[in-house]
Amino acid sequence: MTVQQAIKKYKLEPLSVSVAKVKARELNVDEVLYMNVQKNKYAYIVRDSRGIMLYSDERNLYTKLYKGLKITPLES
């Protein structure tokens, strides 16, 4: 999957500089490029030492627990 396909699929939006720095510290990555947080799922495109990655997770409607973080490498 490319970065543009991930942006379209997860409806990601670019971040302001201050929010990106806070989220990067929170996720322990170099840089957060795009983000979308909804009620039951979230997705981030981040840049770290391994390259550009998509972090995504969603919450189960019945148990209210997250299913597990998926880290997908993206092509630029």
Secondary structure, DSSP 4 states (H G I P E B T S, - for coil): -BHHHHHHHHT-EE--HHHHHHHHHHHTSSEEEEEEE-SSEEEEEEEETTEEEEEEEEB-TTT--B---EEEE-B-
